[in-house]
Amino acid sequence: MFHATRAELLKAVNLHSPGIRELAKKLHRRPMTIISLINEMEEEGLIEKKVEKRNTRGRPRYLIKPTILGEDYLATYEELELKPLRSRKTDLIRAAKDAEYVKRLVARGLSPFRLFLELNSIVTINNRDTT
């Protein structure tokens, strides 16, 4: 959901540069939630925020635009959204068993990554010998 909210915000600001209130209405979120999300995304370099100077009283309006990185993030999100995740029940059971095995290795003080590299080198050597 976190990435979906970010993508919604990027889609909304990609069309035109709305203010905070407009974004809050469009995304059906509270303004404070939108502000905190915008601040996070600005720190990460996904969007840039500029203050619109007015001659009237009141709070200044923030204009929000996606950066190049933000546009790339949105394009990648939309591409991944089109690819469905296909897994069967047996795949999920196998993943759970693998996770339990890794827990047991770690409990014994062994590094699953090092063991994987060792196994990979053994397989590579055996493949060379057979060819």
Summary of the structure (lengths in Angstrom):
residues: 131
radius of gyration: 24.0
end to end distance: 49.2
largest distance: 80.8
contacts: 291
relative contact order: 0.10
helix: 67%
strand: 9%
